[in-house]
Amino acid sequence: MNGPENYRKAQRLLAALDVVGNPTPAQEHQVQVAQVHATLALAAAGALADKSSADRTAWFNTVAVKDGV
């Protein structure tokens, strides 16, 4: 899963929540999973935006969409 896919996954998870009052444990877990996906998307975006990063090529290779993955 690449950065944009992680971002979209976080959006879908949060949009699917319908919390009225106190969240259930399952809803809290869904928020936590969304936070992980959002964090991964942010890490990918930040790494790719830093043109001076020595690891930029490695990040490009890591977040690139690969067939069958």
C-alpha positions in Angstrom: 0.0 0.0 0.0 1.5 3.4 -1.0 1.0 6.8 0.6 -2.1 7.9 -1.3 -3.7 4.5 -0.7 -3.0 4.8 3.0 -4.5 8.3 3.0 -7.7 7.0 1.2 -8.0 4.0 3.6 -7.8 6.4 6.6 -10.5 8.6 5.1 -12.8 5.5 4.4 -12.4 4.2 7.9 -13.2 7.5 9.5 -16.1 8.2 7.1 -17.6 4.8 8.0 -17.9 5.7 11.7 -21.2 6.7 13.0 -20.5 7.6 16.6 -23.3 9.0 18.8 -22.3 9.4 22.4 -19.4 7.2 23.7 -17.6 5.2 21.1 -17.6 1.4 21.4 -14.3 -0.5 21.7 -14.7 -1.5 18.0 -15.1 2.1 16.9 -12.1 3.2 19.0 -10.1 0.4 17.3 -11.2 1.7 13.9 -10.1 5.2 14.7 -6.7 3.8 15.8 -6.3 1.8 12.6 -7.2 5.0 10.6 -4.5 6.9 12.6 -1.9 4.3 11.6 -2.9 4.7 7.9 -2.8 8.5 8.1 0.6 8.4 9.8 2.0 6.1 7.1 0.6 8.4 4.4 2.2 11.4 6.1 5.6 9.6 6.4 5.5 8.8 2.7 4.5 12.3 1.6 7.2 13.9 3.8 9.9 11.6 2.6 9.1 12.1 -1.0 8.8 15.9 -0.6 12.4 16.2 0.8 14.5 16.5 -2.3 17.7 16.7 -0.3 17.0 13.4 1.5 19.7 10.7 0.9 16.9 8.1 1.4 14.6 9.6 -1.2 15.3 6.9 -3.8 14.7 4.2 -1.2 11.4 5.8 -0.3 10.3 6.1 -3.9 11.1 2.4 -4.3 9.3 1.5 -1.0 6.0 3.5 -1.7 5.8 2.7 -5.4 2.9 0.7 -6.6 4.0 -2.8 -7.5 2.1 -5.4 -9.5 0.4 -8.0 -7.3 1.0 -6.1 -4.1 
